[in-house]
Amino acid sequence: MSSVPSPIQTLSANCTIHGIPTTVTAQGYQDKILIMVSQAGGKVGSLTQASLPSSIALLPPSVLSTTLLVAPLPPNLPTPHPSTTLLPLMGTAPSQDLQSIYEMYVNQLAAIVWNDEGDQGAIRRPVVVGMALKLVKEEEEKEAGGAWKLERERFAEVVKMVQACRIW
């Protein structure tokens, strides 16, 4: 008995970030892109949809991403558009601090997808992002030189993983 391949394009990447196993899974649907980022054993804590009308032009890649001294981001990282609409679908971040970080991730990951897709067709597909990030422990913050340094490093690794899972 042979298995039938899934009609849904799926790619995954795994990496350990600050000692925490991290999984990124991307799935391409006709009407949406789904990106899951989990540090909770594949579980998802919240789902947020990012939308940007096709009539709004995308912004060019940021020059700053190649000049950062701490945890440099991948080159030519697209700039998230200020008109991007975020719609929480279910769940929330475990803290208010992480809520802002989750929104930053959703904006940036959607910008990556839209920039890669370019102007293919008249409709820009919404991007649904599932997030479940672990809180950075206080002792890890002190060792690393601050929570923002650790978060910037995690962000850079997640962006690289998402870019490795391009199914759009």
Backbone bond lengths (Angstrom), bond angles and torsions (degrees), N, CA, C in turn:
res aa  C-N    CA-C-N  psi(-1)  N-CA   C-N-CA  omega(-1)  CA-C   N-CA-C  phi
1 M - - - 1.452 - - 1.529 108.10 -
2 S 1.310 116.74 119.13 1.459 119.96 -179.22 1.529 109.80 -94.91
3 S 1.336 115.07 148.68 1.458 118.92 179.38 1.531 109.25 -87.91
4 V 1.298 114.81 146.99 1.455 121.49 -179.90 1.533 107.61 -89.69
5 P 1.330 118.41 127.97 1.466 119.72 179.42 1.531 110.80 -65.42
6 S 1.320 115.11 146.83 1.462 120.82 179.93 1.522 110.35 -69.62
7 P 1.319 118.06 138.73 1.467 120.55 176.55 1.533 111.63 -75.74
8 I 1.343 117.16 -8.43 1.461 121.91 -178.87 1.521 108.60 -92.60
9 Q 1.323 116.49 118.57 1.453 120.33 177.25 1.519 109.19 -66.01
10 T 1.348 116.73 128.86 1.459 121.43 -178.65 1.516 110.00 -139.04
11 L 1.320 115.87 134.71 1.457 122.18 172.25 1.517 108.32 -134.93
12 S 1.340 116.43 144.73 1.459 121.54 178.98 1.513 110.23 -131.81
13 A 1.323 115.23 154.44 1.458 122.23 174.13 1.520 107.87 -139.78
14 N 1.333 115.66 143.16 1.463 121.67 178.70 1.515 109.11 -124.59
15 C 1.329 115.25 144.28 1.459 121.08 -178.65 1.532 107.34 -158.75
16 T 1.312 116.90 152.69 1.456 120.66 173.66 1.520 107.60 -102.74
17 I 1.330 115.76 120.67 1.460 121.80 -178.82 1.523 107.84 -116.72
18 H 1.328 116.41 116.38 1.470 122.06 -177.88 1.518 111.29 54.09
19 G 1.322 116.10 39.95 1.463 121.22 178.00 1.514 114.71 79.42
20 I 1.314 118.27 4.85 1.471 121.99 -178.09 1.521 108.86 -111.21
21 P 1.351 117.03 120.28 1.466 119.12 175.53 1.533 109.95 -60.56
22 T 1.323 115.20 129.92 1.466 121.35 -176.16 1.520 108.83 -127.38
23 T 1.318 116.33 133.32 1.456 122.47 179.78 1.522 109.75 -122.21
24 V 1.319 115.44 134.06 1.473 121.67 172.33 1.519 106.53 -119.74
25 T 1.316 116.33 128.74 1.459 122.31 176.29 1.521 108.08 -127.19
26 A 1.319 115.90 132.23 1.469 121.06 177.65 1.523 108.61 -120.47
27 Q 1.325 115.53 135.76 1.462 121.73 177.51 1.523 108.89 -130.32
28 G 1.328 114.99 134.73 1.456 120.30 179.75 1.514 111.44 -105.69
29 Y 1.307 116.21 122.48 1.459 123.01 175.85 1.518 107.57 -112.99
30 Q 1.302 116.73 165.50 1.460 120.54 -178.98 1.528 111.54 -61.42
31 D 1.341 116.93 -37.27 1.457 120.19 -174.43 1.526 114.84 -107.17
32 K 1.356 118.83 -8.86 1.458 121.64 -177.56 1.520 110.46 -153.07
33 I 1.314 115.24 163.91 1.459 123.36 170.25 1.525 105.86 -115.87
34 L 1.325 117.01 135.58 1.467 121.95 177.66 1.522 108.13 -115.80
35 I 1.331 116.18 126.23 1.460 122.28 176.04 1.520 107.48 -124.17
36 M 1.330 116.27 124.11 1.459 121.79 179.04 1.525 108.74 -112.39
37 V 1.328 116.70 128.34 1.460 122.59 177.14 1.526 106.14 -121.48
38 S 1.348 116.45 115.64 1.460 119.05 -174.83 1.523 112.29 -133.63
39 Q 1.322 114.30 132.80 1.459 122.53 169.20 1.524 108.26 -116.48
40 A 1.322 115.98 23.33 1.466 122.21 -176.83 1.525 110.35 -126.48
41 G 1.316 116.38 43.52 1.461 119.88 177.17 1.512 114.17 64.51
42 G 1.323 117.97 34.76 1.462 121.84 178.79 1.510 114.27 88.95
43 K 1.326 117.47 -7.11 1.461 120.42 178.58 1.520 109.90 -76.40
44 V 1.330 115.26 159.41 1.461 121.21 179.37 1.517 108.18 -122.69
45 G 1.333 115.92 132.92 1.456 120.32 -179.48 1.511 113.08 -93.61
46 S 1.328 116.81 -29.89 1.461 119.65 179.52 1.523 109.79 -152.35
47 L 1.314 115.24 153.44 1.463 122.47 175.06 1.522 107.99 -124.45
48 T 1.334 115.87 130.23 1.461 121.21 178.97 1.515 108.33 -133.39
49 Q 1.336 116.14 136.37 1.463 121.18 178.38 1.523 109.64 -102.88
50 A 1.339 115.44 131.10 1.466 121.58 175.07 1.526 108.06 -106.11
51 S 1.332 116.16 133.94 1.466 121.91 179.73 1.518 109.40 -133.39
52 L 1.326 114.63 146.93 1.456 121.60 174.95 1.527 106.49 -149.44
53 P 1.337 118.23 119.78 1.464 120.03 -179.06 1.535 111.51 -56.87
54 S 1.309 116.08 144.15 1.473 121.46 179.56 1.518 112.37 -63.17
55 S 1.321 116.73 -21.62 1.461 120.13 -179.01 1.532 112.49 -72.69
56 I 1.329 117.61 -13.16 1.466 121.47 180.00 1.526 108.96 -94.93
57 A 1.319 116.45 127.04 1.470 121.12 -179.24 1.526 110.74 -70.97
58 L 1.324 115.48 144.34 1.459 120.94 177.13 1.521 109.87 -75.39
59 L 1.334 115.99 154.21 1.460 121.06 178.45 1.529 109.48 -86.69
60 P 1.329 117.92 152.78 1.474 120.09 179.15 1.531 110.57 -70.90
61 P 1.339 116.87 161.20 1.471 120.16 177.68 1.526 111.24 -58.14
62 S 1.319 115.38 151.68 1.454 122.04 -178.15 1.524 111.08 -81.28
63 V 1.315 116.04 134.47 1.465 120.95 175.98 1.527 109.84 -75.64
64 L 1.327 117.42 -27.80 1.458 121.49 -177.83 1.520 112.96 -62.30
65 S 1.319 117.91 -30.67 1.464 120.33 -174.69 1.520 113.07 -61.89
66 T 1.319 118.69 -22.55 1.461 120.62 -179.17 1.519 112.31 -94.76
67 T 1.342 118.31 -5.79 1.449 120.20 -175.53 1.520 113.90 -112.60
68 L 1.316 118.39 5.09 1.457 120.44 -179.38 1.520 110.42 -71.72
69 L 1.326 116.11 139.53 1.459 120.15 -177.20 1.518 112.56 -85.07
70 V 1.330 117.71 -34.08 1.459 121.79 -178.18 1.520 108.92 -102.98
71 A 1.317 117.43 125.88 1.465 123.18 178.86 1.518 110.63 47.07
72 P 1.331 117.21 68.86 1.461 118.54 -178.49 1.521 111.48 -58.12
73 L 1.307 114.20 142.18 1.459 120.63 178.93 1.519 108.68 -85.89
74 P 1.327 116.91 160.51 1.461 119.20 177.39 1.526 110.62 -57.09
75 P 1.346 117.30 145.55 1.466 119.52 -179.29 1.526 111.89 -64.81
76 N 1.317 114.70 154.57 1.466 122.63 177.36 1.523 113.11 57.64
77 L 1.312 117.21 36.63 1.454 121.05 177.17 1.531 107.95 -68.31
78 P 1.344 117.92 125.39 1.468 119.28 -177.86 1.523 111.67 -65.92
79 T 1.304 115.05 146.71 1.454 121.39 179.70 1.533 108.78 -82.90
80 P 1.343 117.81 126.13 1.473 118.94 176.04 1.526 110.36 -62.03
81 H 1.318 115.96 141.44 1.466 120.98 -178.13 1.524 109.97 -82.93
82 P 1.342 118.08 135.76 1.468 119.87 -179.78 1.534 113.42 -66.24
83 S 1.333 117.86 -16.11 1.466 120.55 178.69 1.527 113.01 -88.83
84 T 1.321 117.33 3.86 1.466 120.40 178.25 1.525 109.04 -63.56
85 T 1.325 115.50 132.23 1.458 121.26 178.46 1.525 109.01 -101.65
86 L 1.331 116.28 126.85 1.464 121.52 176.90 1.519 108.94 -105.00
87 L 1.323 115.33 127.41 1.457 121.61 -179.81 1.528 108.63 -121.12
88 P 1.345 117.99 109.60 1.462 119.53 176.45 1.532 109.42 -65.47
89 L 1.331 117.20 126.79 1.464 121.24 -179.08 1.523 111.42 -96.75
90 M 1.340 116.03 -40.65 1.470 119.38 175.71 1.515 110.08 -166.25
91 G 1.314 116.08 151.12 1.447 121.45 178.94 1.518 112.79 72.45
92 T 1.327 115.06 169.87 1.456 121.96 177.47 1.522 108.71 -141.94
93 A 1.298 115.72 167.94 1.462 120.73 174.98 1.526 108.46 -69.62
94 P 1.346 117.34 154.72 1.458 119.73 -177.62 1.528 114.73 -69.03
95 S 1.345 118.55 -14.84 1.461 121.07 177.60 1.528 108.63 -149.74
96 Q 1.336 116.00 165.39 1.465 120.43 179.24 1.522 110.42 -65.37
97 D 1.346 117.22 -37.67 1.464 120.66 177.38 1.524 110.58 -60.20
98 L 1.334 116.48 -45.65 1.463 119.79 179.96 1.531 111.68 -69.49
99 Q 1.337 118.45 -26.30 1.465 120.36 178.44 1.526 110.08 -60.65
100 S 1.331 116.65 -44.90 1.468 120.39 178.11 1.528 110.62 -63.62
101 I 1.318 116.36 -39.38 1.464 120.79 179.26 1.520 110.04 -66.96
102 Y 1.335 117.71 -42.44 1.462 121.01 177.85 1.530 110.22 -58.19
103 E 1.333 116.85 -43.93 1.463 120.68 -179.68 1.531 110.99 -63.71
104 M 1.326 117.09 -37.04 1.464 120.84 176.91 1.532 110.04 -63.03
105 Y 1.341 116.52 -44.65 1.461 120.87 178.20 1.528 110.66 -60.13
106 V 1.323 117.47 -48.40 1.472 121.17 -177.59 1.525 110.11 -59.82
107 N 1.328 117.10 -46.32 1.467 120.89 179.02 1.521 111.66 -59.64
108 Q 1.334 116.89 -46.49 1.458 120.30 -176.33 1.525 111.57 -70.04
109 L 1.327 117.89 -43.39 1.464 120.33 -178.79 1.526 110.89 -65.37
110 A 1.330 117.10 -38.00 1.467 120.23 176.15 1.530 110.07 -64.33
111 A 1.328 117.52 -41.18 1.469 120.81 179.32 1.526 110.58 -62.13
112 I 1.325 117.30 -37.54 1.469 121.15 177.58 1.526 110.05 -61.73
113 V 1.322 116.23 -48.27 1.473 120.84 -179.31 1.519 110.12 -61.43
114 W 1.327 117.24 -51.14 1.461 120.36 -176.04 1.522 111.81 -64.26
115 N 1.315 117.05 -38.48 1.465 120.42 178.71 1.530 110.40 -64.81
116 D 1.331 116.76 -41.03 1.470 120.96 178.05 1.524 111.85 -66.64
117 E 1.332 116.36 -40.23 1.467 120.12 -178.85 1.522 111.50 -69.51
118 G 1.329 116.84 -28.89 1.462 120.39 -178.98 1.516 111.21 62.02
119 D 1.299 116.01 -140.41 1.469 121.09 -178.31 1.520 111.08 -104.22
120 Q 1.326 117.46 44.18 1.466 121.09 178.84 1.523 108.71 -75.34
121 G 1.276 116.24 103.34 1.464 120.02 178.62 1.515 110.87 82.60
122 A 1.300 115.22 178.06 1.456 120.92 -174.89 1.523 112.77 -89.07
123 I 1.328 118.22 -13.65 1.459 120.38 -173.92 1.519 110.50 -114.28
124 R 1.330 116.40 130.66 1.467 122.13 174.64 1.533 106.43 -93.18
125 R 1.320 115.63 118.53 1.466 119.36 -176.52 1.532 112.00 -70.17
126 P 1.334 117.04 136.59 1.465 119.60 172.67 1.524 109.65 -63.09
127 V 1.322 115.44 152.53 1.456 121.90 178.25 1.525 107.53 -115.87
128 V 1.324 116.63 121.72 1.458 122.32 177.08 1.524 106.96 -100.96
129 V 1.331 115.94 125.92 1.464 120.96 -178.22 1.518 108.88 -118.87
130 G 1.330 114.89 125.22 1.460 122.03 173.49 1.517 108.49 -99.67
131 M 1.322 116.71 131.83 1.463 121.16 -177.26 1.523 111.19 -127.75
132 A 1.324 115.49 139.22 1.467 122.48 170.40 1.527 106.40 -151.09
133 L 1.327 115.90 88.72 1.460 121.67 -179.12 1.525 109.62 -103.01
134 K 1.324 115.60 144.97 1.464 121.23 176.00 1.522 108.62 -81.12
135 L 1.323 115.64 146.83 1.455 120.59 174.73 1.521 108.94 -71.01
136 V 1.319 116.62 143.30 1.462 120.97 176.21 1.526 107.57 -78.07
137 K 1.335 116.45 130.09 1.460 120.99 -178.56 1.523 109.91 -75.54
138 E 1.333 114.74 148.62 1.459 121.09 -176.17 1.527 112.85 -57.46
139 E 1.342 117.39 -41.36 1.467 119.55 -179.62 1.526 111.82 -67.21
140 E 1.348 117.15 -32.16 1.461 120.89 176.41 1.524 110.68 -67.89
141 E 1.340 116.17 -36.87 1.466 121.11 178.07 1.520 110.45 -60.46
142 K 1.325 116.22 -46.17 1.467 120.69 -177.76 1.526 110.77 -64.42
143 E 1.327 116.93 -43.86 1.461 121.29 -179.73 1.528 111.90 -63.48
144 A 1.308 116.85 -38.13 1.465 121.43 -174.66 1.524 113.41 -86.68
145 G 1.322 116.67 -11.65 1.462 118.26 -178.65 1.512 113.64 95.05
146 G 1.308 118.33 19.86 1.454 121.47 175.85 1.513 113.61 124.77
147 A 1.347 114.18 150.80 1.463 120.60 -177.66 1.519 111.75 -64.13
148 W 1.344 118.11 -35.48 1.461 119.81 -176.53 1.523 111.45 -68.02
149 K 1.333 116.60 -33.36 1.461 118.92 176.87 1.535 109.39 -65.03
150 L 1.328 116.59 -44.54 1.468 120.57 178.44 1.526 110.77 -63.33
151 E 1.324 116.70 -41.33 1.462 120.30 -178.96 1.523 110.94 -66.66
152 R 1.326 116.78 -39.36 1.465 120.19 178.62 1.533 109.73 -63.38
153 E 1.336 117.27 -40.58 1.463 121.12 178.61 1.529 110.58 -65.07
154 R 1.343 116.71 -43.18 1.469 120.49 178.64 1.531 110.07 -62.89
155 F 1.329 116.30 -44.73 1.454 121.59 179.57 1.536 110.87 -58.07
156 A 1.332 116.83 -46.43 1.468 120.99 -179.52 1.525 111.02 -61.20
157 E 1.329 117.57 -41.42 1.467 120.93 179.40 1.529 111.68 -67.23
158 V 1.334 116.72 -42.28 1.468 120.32 179.26 1.529 110.18 -63.88
159 V 1.326 117.67 -41.92 1.464 120.95 178.31 1.529 110.07 -59.71
160 K 1.328 117.22 -44.44 1.464 120.66 178.33 1.524 111.07 -61.50
161 M 1.335 116.94 -40.23 1.464 120.80 179.35 1.534 110.93 -65.12
162 V 1.329 116.38 -42.50 1.471 120.06 178.88 1.522 110.00 -63.45
163 Q 1.320 116.79 -42.56 1.460 119.67 179.22 1.526 111.44 -64.31
164 A 1.329 117.72 -27.29 1.467 121.02 176.94 1.538 111.57 -76.77
165 C 1.316 116.55 -15.62 1.474 121.55 -177.30 1.527 111.56 -105.67
166 R 1.292 118.64 31.14 1.471 121.54 -177.88 1.521 111.05 -64.86
167 I 1.302 115.91 113.21 1.475 120.84 175.59 1.528 109.62 -120.13
168 W 1.296 116.98 1.23 1.466 122.01 -177.25 1.496 110.50 -94.25
